[in-house]
Amino acid sequence: MRSTPSGVIAGEIGNSPMPLFRWGHTWDAFEDLEREVDRLLNSVNFTFQGIRLGAQFPAVNLYELDNEYLLTSELPGTKAEDLELTIANGLLNIKGRRSEPNGVPAERFRRQERFHGSWQRTLSIPERVREEALTAEFVDGILRIHLPKGEQEQPRRIAVAEGAD
């Protein structure tokens, strides 16, 4: 292998160089293609399952603190009245809606990574959570859900009876 004056790393087949990698090659064509595919898929009224890699719901973080678990999610563009939280059978359901940006027509977007519309997310909550004591707050676009820990169950000894034949 050798480097040529044009910035090509080349191998050799016989005496002629074979380009393996060109320095400075850009991905502009792929970025244009990605933008056009995004525009096309956003204009369709139904979802193609498995085509879009981005999640259509907000990401969450779950922290374990001394007395509680804390679940947070950044929800810019969402209003508190557009959120609904329910819990049942160890599952926390979070529903919400993010409105479309005001004042910018859809044809003006050149890249749109933040989704808008309705979304729903169901999460398994850790065991030992007191479901009846959950609280939530929404401040400056950040949802914080407090999941208080329940009492830790102590292991108990189980007597084993000898069976009769």
N, C-alpha and C positions, 0 to 999 in steps of 0.2 A: 504494500500500500504506500501511496505517496500523495502529497498535496500538489495540485497544479496551480499555475499563476492565476487562474480564474476562480480560485477558492473551492475547487472540487476535490474532495478526497476520492482517490481513485485506486482501484485494484488493477491488475494487469492480466489480460488474456493475450498470450503471445506478447507482442510489443505494443499493442494499442491499449490506452487507458479505458477503464470501464467505470463510469461515474457511480458512486455508491451513495453519496450525500452531497447536496449542494448547500453551501453556507448562505445564509441570508434569505432563504426561501420563506415566503410569507404564507399565511393561511387566509388571506383576504377573500379568496373565492369561497372557501368554506364558511366564513363568517357571513358573507352575502347569502349563501344558500341557507344557512341556519335562520337568518332574518326572514327570508322569503317563506320558508316552511312554517315558521312561527306565525307569520301573517296569514298564511293559508289556513292553518289549523284553527287559529282564533276566529276566522270568518265562518267556520262550519258550525252549525247549530247542535251537533251531537259529538260525543266524546269517542275517540278511537282508543279503546283500552290497550295499554301496553306500548303506545307509540311515544307519548310524552314521558320524559324521565323526571321532570320536576314534580314535586309534591303539590297537590292542589289543596293543601291545608297548611296552617302555620306549624312551624317546628316548636317543640317544647323542650325545656330542661327540667329535670327532676333532681332535687338535692335532698340528702338526708341530713337533718339537723338533730340536735339533742332531743327535742320533744316533739318534733313534727317532720313531715316531708314537705318540701316546698316545690310546687310546680309553677314554672313561669313560661310565658309565651309573649313574644313581641307581636303586636297587632296594629301596626300603623294604618290609619285610615278607617279603623273600626270604631264604632261608638258603643258605649256600655249597654244601651238599650237594644243593640243588635246581637248581644251575646246571650246564650242560654246554657246553663249548666245543670245537669242532672246526674244523680248517682243511684245505682241499684245493683245489688248482687256483686259487689266488687268491681264494677265498671263505671268509670267516670266518662260521661258523654259531654262534649263541648261542641256547641253549634254556634255559628256566627255568620256574619255577612260583611263584606267589604264593598263599599260603593265604588263605582267607576270614578276616575279623576274628573273633576269639573273643569270646564273651560278648554279642554284639549280634545279636538276631534280624533277619532280612531285612526284616520288616515295620516295623521301627523306623527304617530309613534314610529320610531326607528328601531326601538328595542323595548320590550315590555316584559320584565321578569317578575314583577309583583302581580299576582293574580287578583282578580276581583270577582264578586259574586258570592253565593252561599257556599259554605263548607261545613263539614262535620268531622269530628274526630272522637273515637272511643278508645280509652286507655284503661288497662288493668291497673288497679291501684295496689300498692303493697298490702300484704296481710298486716294485721295489727293496726289498722287505721280505724279511728272512730268516725264512721260515716256520718253520724248525726251531728258531729261537731265541725264539719267542714265549713270554711269561710273563704270568700273570694273578694278581691279588690281589683279595680281597674284604674290605674293612674298613669297619665302621660303615655298612653298606648301600650302599656305593659300589664298583662293579666297575671295576677299572683293568686294561686290557690293554695290555701293552708290545709294540710291533711294531718291533723293531730294524731300522734301515736297512741295506741291503746296499751293496756297493761301487758307486759310480757308474761305469757303463761309459763309457769314453772313445770318442768317435767315431773310426772308422777309415776311412781312405781306401780306396776301391775302384777298382782300375784298370779302365779301359774299353778293351777290345781292339777294334781295328779289324777289322770283318768283311770276309770275302772274298766277291766276287760269284760 
